[in-house]
Amino acid sequence: MYLHAGHDVMIMNQTIIAILDRQILEQSEPTRQFFDRLRALGRVHGSLHEAKSLIVTDDAVVCSPISATTLSRRERPR
């Protein structure tokens, strides 16, 4: 199954590690350092400026304009 992350981006559910609210970057220094490290490696996809959530996969972080709550509901198997 796939998760639609917005802006025509689809992510395989099996690769998703976490779906985080974007505000975590301001609240958690270790998370901000992790994000900055991945950005330096070119492994951040999408616009952080538009992001409401961050989808952490096994090889990248995807910035999504869709809220973490909505994405989590979509990702859960029915």
PDB file with one MODEL, atoms N, CA, C and O in Angstrom:
MODEL        1
ATOM      1  N   MET A   1       0.838  -1.177   0.000  1.00  0.00           N
ATOM      2  CA  MET A   1       0.000   0.000   0.000  1.00  0.00           C
ATOM      3  C   MET A   1       0.888   1.246   0.000  1.00  0.00           C
ATOM      4  O   MET A   1       2.058   1.211   0.380  1.00  0.00           O
ATOM      5  N   TYR A   2       0.289   2.327  -0.435  1.00  0.00           N
ATOM      6  CA  TYR A   2       1.000   3.593  -0.526  1.00  0.00           C
ATOM      7  C   TYR A   2       0.262   4.681   0.261  1.00  0.00           C
ATOM      8  O   TYR A   2      -0.956   4.625   0.429  1.00  0.00           O
ATOM      9  N   LEU A   3       1.009   5.651   0.729  1.00  0.00           N
ATOM     10  CA  LEU A   3       0.460   6.812   1.412  1.00  0.00           C
ATOM     11  C   LEU A   3       0.630   8.019   0.502  1.00  0.00           C
ATOM     12  O   LEU A   3       1.737   8.300   0.041  1.00  0.00           O
ATOM     13  N   HIS A   4      -0.467   8.737   0.240  1.00  0.00           N
ATOM     14  CA  HIS A   4      -0.385   9.970  -0.542  1.00  0.00           C
ATOM     15  C   HIS A   4       0.037  11.082   0.411  1.00  0.00           C
ATOM     16  O   HIS A   4      -0.683  11.397   1.358  1.00  0.00           O
ATOM     17  N   ALA A   5       1.204  11.677   0.163  1.00  0.00           N
ATOM     18  CA  ALA A   5       1.778  12.689   1.055  1.00  0.00           C
ATOM     19  C   ALA A   5       1.541  14.115   0.573  1.00  0.00           C
ATOM     20  O   ALA A   5       2.048  15.061   1.175  1.00  0.00           O
ATOM     21  N   GLY A   6       0.786  14.278  -0.493  1.00  0.00           N
ATOM     22  CA  GLY A   6       0.547  15.606  -1.051  1.00  0.00           C
ATOM     23  C   GLY A   6       1.501  15.905  -2.187  1.00  0.00           C
ATOM     24  O   GLY A   6       2.553  15.278  -2.304  1.00  0.00           O
ATOM     25  N   HIS A   7       1.134  16.865  -3.027  1.00  0.00           N
ATOM     26  CA  HIS A   7       1.951  17.268  -4.179  1.00  0.00           C
ATOM     27  C   HIS A   7       2.339  16.070  -5.042  1.00  0.00           C
ATOM     28  O   HIS A   7       3.478  15.975  -5.499  1.00  0.00           O
ATOM     29  N   ASP A   8       1.401  15.164  -5.263  1.00  0.00           N
ATOM     30  CA  ASP A   8       1.604  13.980  -6.122  1.00  0.00           C
ATOM     31  C   ASP A   8       2.736  13.076  -5.653  1.00  0.00           C
ATOM     32  O   ASP A   8       3.355  12.394  -6.469  1.00  0.00           O
ATOM     33  N   VAL A   9       3.016  13.058  -4.354  1.00  0.00           N
ATOM     34  CA  VAL A   9       4.062  12.200  -3.796  1.00  0.00           C
ATOM     35  C   VAL A   9       3.398  10.997  -3.130  1.00  0.00           C
ATOM     36  O   VAL A   9       2.507  11.146  -2.294  1.00  0.00           O
ATOM     37  N   MET A  10       3.845   9.812  -3.510  1.00  0.00           N
ATOM     38  CA  MET A  10       3.355   8.569  -2.925  1.00  0.00           C
ATOM     39  C   MET A  10       4.524   7.882  -2.225  1.00  0.00           C
ATOM     40  O   MET A  10       5.636   7.837  -2.752  1.00  0.00           O
ATOM     41  N   ILE A  11       4.261   7.347  -1.033  1.00  0.00           N
ATOM     42  CA  ILE A  11       5.299   6.689  -0.240  1.00  0.00           C
ATOM     43  C   ILE A  11       4.809   5.296   0.124  1.00  0.00           C
ATOM     44  O   ILE A  11       3.681   5.132   0.588  1.00  0.00           O
ATOM     45  N   MET A  12       5.650   4.297  -0.086  1.00  0.00           N
ATOM     46  CA  MET A  12       5.280   2.938   0.309  1.00  0.00           C
ATOM     47  C   MET A  12       5.149   2.866   1.833  1.00  0.00           C
ATOM     48  O   MET A  12       6.052   3.293   2.554  1.00  0.00           O
ATOM     49  N   ASN A  13       4.035   2.331   2.322  1.00  0.00           N
ATOM     50  CA  ASN A  13       3.793   2.240   3.761  1.00  0.00           C
ATOM     51  C   ASN A  13       4.909   1.500   4.489  1.00  0.00           C
ATOM     52  O   ASN A  13       5.249   1.858   5.617  1.00  0.00           O
ATOM     53  N   GLN A  14       5.482   0.481   3.871  1.00  0.00           N
ATOM     54  CA  GLN A  14       6.513  -0.325   4.519  1.00  0.00           C
ATOM     55  C   GLN A  14       7.781   0.468   4.818  1.00  0.00           C
ATOM     56  O   GLN A  14       8.571   0.063   5.671  1.00  0.00           O
ATOM     57  N   THR A  15       7.989   1.594   4.127  1.00  0.00           N
ATOM     58  CA  THR A  15       9.204   2.377   4.334  1.00  0.00           C
ATOM     59  C   THR A  15       9.041   3.466   5.389  1.00  0.00           C
ATOM     60  O   THR A  15      10.021   4.096   5.786  1.00  0.00           O
ATOM     61  N   ILE A  16       7.803   3.694   5.849  1.00  0.00           N
ATOM     62  CA  ILE A  16       7.543   4.775   6.807  1.00  0.00           C
ATOM     63  C   ILE A  16       7.973   4.359   8.211  1.00  0.00           C
ATOM     64  O   ILE A  16       7.565   3.316   8.723  1.00  0.00           O
ATOM     65  N   ILE A  17       8.808   5.202   8.817  1.00  0.00           N
ATOM     66  CA  ILE A  17       9.266   4.990  10.188  1.00  0.00           C
ATOM     67  C   ILE A  17       8.443   5.833  11.155  1.00  0.00           C
ATOM     68  O   ILE A  17       8.047   5.349  12.215  1.00  0.00           O
ATOM     69  N   ALA A  18       8.183   7.093  10.797  1.00  0.00           N
ATOM     70  CA  ALA A  18       7.421   7.992  11.670  1.00  0.00           C
ATOM     71  C   ALA A  18       6.760   9.087  10.859  1.00  0.00           C
ATOM     72  O   ALA A  18       7.237   9.472   9.792  1.00  0.00           O
ATOM     73  N   ILE A  19       5.647   9.581  11.388  1.00  0.00           N
ATOM     74  CA  ILE A  19       4.969  10.751  10.843  1.00  0.00           C
ATOM     75  C   ILE A  19       4.929  11.762  11.982  1.00  0.00           C
ATOM     76  O   ILE A  19       4.301  11.525  13.014  1.00  0.00           O
ATOM     77  N   LEU A  20       5.610  12.896  11.783  1.00  0.00           N
ATOM     78  CA  LEU A  20       5.784  13.880  12.847  1.00  0.00           C
ATOM     79  C   LEU A  20       5.157  15.219  12.477  1.00  0.00           C
ATOM     80  O   LEU A  20       5.129  15.606  11.309  1.00  0.00           O
ATOM     81  N   ASP A  21       4.661  15.910  13.479  1.00  0.00           N
ATOM     82  CA  ASP A  21       4.198  17.276  13.275  1.00  0.00           C
ATOM     83  C   ASP A  21       5.407  18.159  13.006  1.00  0.00           C
ATOM     84  O   ASP A  21       6.444  17.985  13.647  1.00  0.00           O
ATOM     85  N   ARG A  22       5.303  19.085  12.092  1.00  0.00           N
ATOM     86  CA  ARG A  22       6.425  19.938  11.712  1.00  0.00           C
ATOM     87  C   ARG A  22       6.969  20.746  12.884  1.00  0.00           C
ATOM     88  O   ARG A  22       8.157  21.068  12.911  1.00  0.00           O
ATOM     89  N   GLN A  23       6.123  21.078  13.847  1.00  0.00           N
ATOM     90  CA  GLN A  23       6.545  21.881  14.992  1.00  0.00           C
ATOM     91  C   GLN A  23       7.597  21.180  15.847  1.00  0.00           C
ATOM     92  O   GLN A  23       8.247  21.826  16.669  1.00  0.00           O
ATOM     93  N   ILE A  24       7.774  19.892  15.672  1.00  0.00           N
ATOM     94  CA  ILE A  24       8.786  19.162  16.439  1.00  0.00           C
ATOM     95  C   ILE A  24      10.180  19.737  16.182  1.00  0.00           C
ATOM     96  O   ILE A  24      11.057  19.629  17.039  1.00  0.00           O
ATOM     97  N   LEU A  25      10.394  20.343  15.017  1.00  0.00           N
ATOM     98  CA  LEU A  25      11.710  20.903  14.708  1.00  0.00           C
ATOM     99  C   LEU A  25      12.056  22.079  15.617  1.00  0.00           C
ATOM    100  O   LEU A  25      13.229  22.305  15.915  1.00  0.00           O
ATOM    101  N   GLU A  26      11.043  22.830  16.061  1.00  0.00           N
ATOM    102  CA  GLU A  26      11.285  23.932  16.976  1.00  0.00           C
ATOM    103  C   GLU A  26      11.361  23.467  18.438  1.00  0.00           C
ATOM    104  O   GLU A  26      11.948  24.148  19.279  1.00  0.00           O
ATOM    105  N   GLN A  27      10.775  22.326  18.729  1.00  0.00           N
ATOM    106  CA  GLN A  27      10.660  21.858  20.106  1.00  0.00           C
ATOM    107  C   GLN A  27      11.746  20.880  20.522  1.00  0.00           C
ATOM    108  O   GLN A  27      11.976  20.689  21.716  1.00  0.00           O
ATOM    109  N   SER A  28      12.418  20.257  19.563  1.00  0.00           N
ATOM    110  CA  SER A  28      13.385  19.211  19.881  1.00  0.00           C
ATOM    111  C   SER A  28      14.703  19.444  19.137  1.00  0.00           C
ATOM    112  O   SER A  28      14.771  19.309  17.915  1.00  0.00           O
ATOM    113  N   GLU A  29      15.729  19.790  19.883  1.00  0.00           N
ATOM    114  CA  GLU A  29      17.042  20.032  19.272  1.00  0.00           C
ATOM    115  C   GLU A  29      17.611  18.779  18.597  1.00  0.00           C
ATOM    116  O   GLU A  29      18.142  18.889  17.492  1.00  0.00           O
ATOM    117  N   PRO A  30      17.522  17.582  19.217  1.00  0.00           N
ATOM    118  CA  PRO A  30      18.031  16.387  18.527  1.00  0.00           C
ATOM    119  C   PRO A  30      17.315  16.112  17.201  1.00  0.00           C
ATOM    120  O   PRO A  30      17.941  15.689  16.230  1.00  0.00           O
ATOM    121  N   THR A  31      16.000  16.354  17.166  1.00  0.00           N
ATOM    122  CA  THR A  31      15.259  16.154  15.921  1.00  0.00           C
ATOM    123  C   THR A  31      15.696  17.164  14.878  1.00  0.00           C
ATOM    124  O   THR A  31      15.825  16.826  13.701  1.00  0.00           O
ATOM    125  N   ARG A  32      15.925  18.402  15.296  1.00  0.00           N
ATOM    126  CA  ARG A  32      16.396  19.436  14.370  1.00  0.00           C
ATOM    127  C   ARG A  32      17.778  19.071  13.805  1.00  0.00           C
ATOM    128  O   ARG A  32      18.029  19.255  12.614  1.00  0.00           O
ATOM    129  N   GLN A  33      18.654  18.564  14.642  1.00  0.00           N
ATOM    130  CA  GLN A  33      19.983  18.150  14.180  1.00  0.00           C
ATOM    131  C   GLN A  33      19.881  16.991  13.187  1.00  0.00           C
ATOM    132  O   GLN A  33      20.581  16.973  12.174  1.00  0.00           O
ATOM    133  N   PHE A  34      19.009  16.030  13.481  1.00  0.00           N
ATOM    134  CA  PHE A  34      18.771  14.902  12.575  1.00  0.00           C
ATOM    135  C   PHE A  34      18.279  15.413  11.220  1.00  0.00           C
ATOM    136  O   PHE A  34      18.773  14.993  10.174  1.00  0.00           O
ATOM    137  N   PHE A  35      17.300  16.324  11.249  1.00  0.00           N
ATOM    138  CA  PHE A  35      16.752  16.886  10.027  1.00  0.00           C
ATOM    139  C   PHE A  35      17.825  17.641   9.239  1.00  0.00           C
ATOM    140  O   PHE A  35      17.943  17.462   8.027  1.00  0.00           O
ATOM    141  N   ASP A  36      18.597  18.473   9.913  1.00  0.00           N
ATOM    142  CA  ASP A  36      19.653  19.251   9.245  1.00  0.00           C
ATOM    143  C   ASP A  36      20.710  18.346   8.618  1.00  0.00           C
ATOM    144  O   ASP A  36      21.219  18.634   7.535  1.00  0.00           O
ATOM    145  N   ARG A  37      21.038  17.249   9.305  1.00  0.00           N
ATOM    146  CA  ARG A  37      22.013  16.296   8.768  1.00  0.00           C
ATOM    147  C   ARG A  37      21.491  15.654   7.480  1.00  0.00           C
ATOM    148  O   ARG A  37      22.228  15.528   6.502  1.00  0.00           O
ATOM    149  N   LEU A  38      20.225  15.250   7.484  1.00  0.00           N
ATOM    150  CA  LEU A  38      19.647  14.656   6.282  1.00  0.00           C
ATOM    151  C   LEU A  38      19.527  15.680   5.146  1.00  0.00           C
ATOM    152  O   LEU A  38      19.724  15.345   3.978  1.00  0.00           O
ATOM    153  N   ARG A  39      19.205  16.921   5.494  1.00  0.00           N
ATOM    154  CA  ARG A  39      19.129  17.965   4.459  1.00  0.00           C
ATOM    155  C   ARG A  39      20.490  18.175   3.811  1.00  0.00           C
ATOM    156  O   ARG A  39      20.577  18.337   2.594  1.00  0.00           O
ATOM    157  N   ALA A  40      21.564  18.173   4.618  1.00  0.00           N
ATOM    158  CA  ALA A  40      22.919  18.334   4.092  1.00  0.00           C
ATOM    159  C   ALA A  40      23.293  17.189   3.147  1.00  0.00           C
ATOM    160  O   ALA A  40      24.092  17.370   2.228  1.00  0.00           O
ATOM    161  N   LEU A  41      22.712  16.018   3.380  1.00  0.00           N
ATOM    162  CA  LEU A  41      22.972  14.858   2.528  1.00  0.00           C
ATOM    163  C   LEU A  41      22.042  14.798   1.313  1.00  0.00           C
ATOM    164  O   LEU A  41      22.144  13.888   0.491  1.00  0.00           O
ATOM    165  N   GLY A  42      21.140  15.771   1.209  1.00  0.00           N
ATOM    166  CA  GLY A  42      20.198  15.789   0.079  1.00  0.00           C
ATOM    167  C   GLY A  42      19.071  14.790   0.225  1.00  0.00           C
ATOM    168  O   GLY A  42      18.503  14.342  -0.771  1.00  0.00           O
ATOM    169  N   ARG A  43      18.743  14.439   1.453  1.00  0.00           N
ATOM    170  CA  ARG A  43      17.709  13.427   1.698  1.00  0.00           C
ATOM    171  C   ARG A  43      16.420  14.009   2.275  1.00  0.00           C
ATOM    172  O   ARG A  43      15.626  13.287   2.878  1.00  0.00           O
ATOM    173  N   VAL A  44      16.214  15.309   2.091  1.00  0.00           N
ATOM    174  CA  VAL A  44      14.956  15.945   2.478  1.00  0.00           C
ATOM    175  C   VAL A  44      14.240  16.333   1.193  1.00  0.00           C
ATOM    176  O   VAL A  44      14.797  17.028   0.344  1.00  0.00           O
ATOM    177  N   HIS A  45      13.000  15.875   1.062  1.00  0.00           N
ATOM    178  CA  HIS A  45      12.224  16.123  -0.150  1.00  0.00           C
ATOM    179  C   HIS A  45      11.017  16.993   0.187  1.00  0.00           C
ATOM    180  O   HIS A  45      10.365  16.793   1.212  1.00  0.00           O
ATOM    181  N   GLY A  46      10.730  17.948  -0.670  1.00  0.00           N
ATOM    182  CA  GLY A  46       9.597  18.841  -0.459  1.00  0.00           C
ATOM    183  C   GLY A  46      10.020  20.125   0.220  1.00  0.00           C
ATOM    184  O   GLY A  46      11.183  20.308   0.579  1.00  0.00           O
ATOM    185  N   SER A  47       9.052  21.011   0.387  1.00  0.00           N
ATOM    186  CA  SER A  47       9.316  22.329   0.940  1.00  0.00           C
ATOM    187  C   SER A  47       9.016  22.372   2.436  1.00  0.00           C
ATOM    188  O   SER A  47       7.881  22.136   2.852  1.00  0.00           O
ATOM    189  N   LEU A  48      10.024  22.670   3.234  1.00  0.00           N
ATOM    190  CA  LEU A  48       9.823  22.806   4.671  1.00  0.00           C
ATOM    191  C   LEU A  48       8.937  24.000   4.970  1.00  0.00           C
ATOM    192  O   LEU A  48       8.194  24.000   5.951  1.00  0.00           O
ATOM    193  N   HIS A  49       9.013  25.015   4.128  1.00  0.00           N
ATOM    194  CA  HIS A  49       8.220  26.231   4.323  1.00  0.00           C
ATOM    195  C   HIS A  49       6.714  25.936   4.282  1.00  0.00           C
ATOM    196  O   HIS A  49       5.945  26.529   5.038  1.00  0.00           O
ATOM    197  N   GLU A  50       6.296  25.021   3.403  1.00  0.00           N
ATOM    198  CA  GLU A  50       4.876  24.659   3.252  1.00  0.00           C
ATOM    199  C   GLU A  50       4.464  23.513   4.167  1.00  0.00           C
ATOM    200  O   GLU A  50       3.273  23.233   4.303  1.00  0.00           O
ATOM    201  N   ALA A  51       5.415  22.855   4.788  1.00  0.00           N
ATOM    202  CA  ALA A  51       5.149  21.599   5.497  1.00  0.00           C
ATOM    203  C   ALA A  51       4.316  21.780   6.762  1.00  0.00           C
ATOM    204  O   ALA A  51       4.516  22.712   7.541  1.00  0.00           O
ATOM    205  N   LYS A  52       3.378  20.855   6.934  1.00  0.00           N
ATOM    206  CA  LYS A  52       2.646  20.717   8.189  1.00  0.00           C
ATOM    207  C   LYS A  52       3.125  19.478   8.932  1.00  0.00           C
ATOM    208  O   LYS A  52       2.927  19.346  10.139  1.00  0.00           O
ATOM    209  N   SER A  53       3.763  18.568   8.185  1.00  0.00           N
ATOM    210  CA  SER A  53       4.262  17.344   8.796  1.00  0.00           C
ATOM    211  C   SER A  53       5.518  16.857   8.099  1.00  0.00           C
ATOM    212  O   SER A  53       5.840  17.271   6.986  1.00  0.00           O
ATOM    213  N   LEU A  54       6.217  15.967   8.783  1.00  0.00           N
ATOM    214  CA  LEU A  54       7.428  15.341   8.254  1.00  0.00           C
ATOM    215  C   LEU A  54       7.223  13.840   8.280  1.00  0.00           C
ATOM    216  O   LEU A  54       6.842  13.274   9.305  1.00  0.00           O
ATOM    217  N   ILE A  55       7.475  13.200   7.153  1.00  0.00           N
ATOM    218  CA  ILE A  55       7.360  11.752   7.066  1.00  0.00           C
ATOM    219  C   ILE A  55       8.779  11.202   7.002  1.00  0.00           C
ATOM    220  O   ILE A  55       9.500  11.437   6.032  1.00  0.00           O
ATOM    221  N   VAL A  56       9.173  10.476   8.031  1.00  0.00           N
ATOM    222  CA  VAL A  56      10.503   9.883   8.091  1.00  0.00           C
ATOM    223  C   VAL A  56      10.405   8.488   7.492  1.00  0.00           C
ATOM    224  O   VAL A  56       9.642   7.646   7.964  1.00  0.00           O
ATOM    225  N   THR A  57      11.196   8.257   6.437  1.00  0.00           N
ATOM    226  CA  THR A  57      11.237   6.930   5.826  1.00  0.00           C
ATOM    227  C   THR A  57      12.603   6.317   6.091  1.00  0.00           C
ATOM    228  O   THR A  57      13.457   6.936   6.726  1.00  0.00           O
ATOM    229  N   ASP A  58      12.805   5.113   5.607  1.00  0.00           N
ATOM    230  CA  ASP A  58      14.078   4.439   5.865  1.00  0.00           C
ATOM    231  C   ASP A  58      15.257   5.056   5.127  1.00  0.00           C
ATOM    232  O   ASP A  58      16.399   4.681   5.393  1.00  0.00           O
ATOM    233  N   ASP A  59      15.019   5.995   4.203  1.00  0.00           N
ATOM    234  CA  ASP A  59      16.150   6.628   3.510  1.00  0.00           C
ATOM    235  C   ASP A  59      16.029   8.135   3.309  1.00  0.00           C
ATOM    236  O   ASP A  59      16.912   8.742   2.703  1.00  0.00           O
ATOM    237  N   ALA A  60      14.935   8.765   3.813  1.00  0.00           N
ATOM    238  CA  ALA A  60      14.752  10.206   3.592  1.00  0.00           C
ATOM    239  C   ALA A  60      13.704  10.770   4.544  1.00  0.00           C
ATOM    240  O   ALA A  60      13.083  10.048   5.325  1.00  0.00           O
ATOM    241  N   VAL A  61      13.530  12.082   4.450  1.00  0.00           N
ATOM    242  CA  VAL A  61      12.428  12.763   5.124  1.00  0.00           C
ATOM    243  C   VAL A  61      11.645  13.499   4.051  1.00  0.00           C
ATOM    244  O   VAL A  61      12.223  14.203   3.223  1.00  0.00           O
ATOM    245  N   VAL A  62      10.329  13.336   4.065  1.00  0.00           N
ATOM    246  CA  VAL A  62       9.460  14.001   3.106  1.00  0.00           C
ATOM    247  C   VAL A  62       8.655  15.055   3.854  1.00  0.00           C
ATOM    248  O   VAL A  62       7.972  14.742   4.829  1.00  0.00           O
ATOM    249  N   CYS A  63       8.735  16.303   3.399  1.00  0.00           N
ATOM    250  CA  CYS A  63       7.953  17.394   3.964  1.00  0.00           C
ATOM    251  C   CYS A  63       6.596  17.382   3.277  1.00  0.00           C
ATOM    252  O   CYS A  63       6.514  17.424   2.049  1.00  0.00           O
ATOM    253  N   SER A  64       5.535  17.324   4.069  1.00  0.00           N
ATOM    254  CA  SER A  64       4.192  17.204   3.514  1.00  0.00           C
ATOM    255  C   SER A  64       3.320  18.387   3.929  1.00  0.00           C
ATOM    256  O   SER A  64       3.395  18.843   5.069  1.00  0.00           O
ATOM    257  N   PRO A  65       2.491  18.885   3.006  1.00  0.00           N
ATOM    258  CA  PRO A  65       1.566  19.967   3.345  1.00  0.00           C
ATOM    259  C   PRO A  65       0.310  19.455   4.063  1.00  0.00           C
ATOM    260  O   PRO A  65      -0.583  20.240   4.381  1.00  0.00           O
ATOM    261  N   ILE A  66       0.241  18.166   4.314  1.00  0.00           N
ATOM    262  CA  ILE A  66      -0.912  17.543   4.982  1.00  0.00           C
ATOM    263  C   ILE A  66      -0.560  17.312   6.448  1.00  0.00           C
ATOM    264  O   ILE A  66       0.572  16.947   6.765  1.00  0.00           O
ATOM    265  N   SER A  67      -1.515  17.523   7.336  1.00  0.00           N
ATOM    266  CA  SER A  67      -1.247  17.398   8.772  1.00  0.00           C
ATOM    267  C   SER A  67      -0.873  15.968   9.157  1.00  0.00           C
ATOM    268  O   SER A  67      -1.282  15.006   8.507  1.00  0.00           O
ATOM    269  N   ALA A  68      -0.098  15.852  10.214  1.00  0.00           N
ATOM    270  CA  ALA A  68       0.338  14.544  10.705  1.00  0.00           C
ATOM    271  C   ALA A  68      -0.852  13.680  11.105  1.00  0.00           C
ATOM    272  O   ALA A  68      -0.836  12.468  10.889  1.00  0.00           O
ATOM    273  N   THR A  69      -1.876  14.287  11.682  1.00  0.00           N
ATOM    274  CA  THR A  69      -3.072  13.543  12.089  1.00  0.00           C
ATOM    275  C   THR A  69      -3.756  12.914  10.881  1.00  0.00           C
ATOM    276  O   THR A  69      -4.119  11.738  10.912  1.00  0.00           O
ATOM    277  N   THR A  70      -3.931  13.687   9.830  1.00  0.00           N
ATOM    278  CA  THR A  70      -4.575  13.171   8.621  1.00  0.00           C
ATOM    279  C   THR A  70      -3.738  12.073   7.985  1.00  0.00           C
ATOM    280  O   THR A  70      -4.276  11.042   7.580  1.00  0.00           O
ATOM    281  N   LEU A  71      -2.446  12.279   7.892  1.00  0.00           N
ATOM    282  CA  LEU A  71      -1.563  11.254   7.308  1.00  0.00           C
ATOM    283  C   LEU A  71      -1.595   9.969   8.120  1.00  0.00           C
ATOM    284  O   LEU A  71      -1.622   8.879   7.550  1.00  0.00           O
ATOM    285  N   SER A  72      -1.591  10.083   9.437  1.00  0.00           N
ATOM    286  CA  SER A  72      -1.620   8.897  10.303  1.00  0.00           C
ATOM    287  C   SER A  72      -2.912   8.108  10.082  1.00  0.00           C
ATOM    288  O   SER A  72      -2.888   6.877  10.058  1.00  0.00           O
ATOM    289  N   ARG A  73      -4.025   8.798   9.924  1.00  0.00           N
ATOM    290  CA  ARG A  73      -5.298   8.109   9.656  1.00  0.00           C
ATOM    291  C   ARG A  73      -5.253   7.399   8.309  1.00  0.00           C
ATOM    292  O   ARG A  73      -5.778   6.294   8.171  1.00  0.00           O
ATOM    293  N   ARG A  74      -4.636   8.020   7.327  1.00  0.00           N
ATOM    294  CA  ARG A  74      -4.546   7.404   5.991  1.00  0.00           C
ATOM    295  C   ARG A  74      -3.618   6.197   6.002  1.00  0.00           C
ATOM    296  O   ARG A  74      -3.859   5.223   5.289  1.00  0.00           O
ATOM    297  N   GLU A  75      -2.565   6.251   6.799  1.00  0.00           N
ATOM    298  CA  GLU A  75      -1.527   5.215   6.802  1.00  0.00           C
ATOM    299  C   GLU A  75      -1.985   3.939   7.501  1.00  0.00           C
ATOM    300  O   GLU A  75      -1.563   2.847   7.120  1.00  0.00           O
ATOM    301  N   ARG A  76      -2.831   4.055   8.505  1.00  0.00           N
ATOM    302  CA  ARG A  76      -3.263   2.878   9.266  1.00  0.00           C
ATOM    303  C   ARG A  76      -4.026   1.910   8.383  1.00  0.00           C
ATOM    304  O   ARG A  76      -4.887   2.322   7.606  1.00  0.00           O
ATOM    305  N   PRO A  77      -3.716   0.614   8.495  1.00  0.00           N
ATOM    306  CA  PRO A  77      -4.485  -0.381   7.734  1.00  0.00           C
ATOM    307  C   PRO A  77      -5.925  -0.426   8.241  1.00  0.00           C
ATOM    308  O   PRO A  77      -6.183  -0.214   9.426  1.00  0.00           O
ATOM    309  N   ARG A  78      -6.826  -0.697   7.363  1.00  0.00           N
ATOM    310  CA  ARG A  78      -8.247  -0.753   7.744  1.00  0.00           C
ATOM    311  C   ARG A  78      -8.674  -2.161   7.997  1.00  0.00           C
ATOM    312  O   ARG A  78      -9.834  -2.404   8.328  1.00  0.00           O
TER     313      ARG A  78
ENDMDL
END
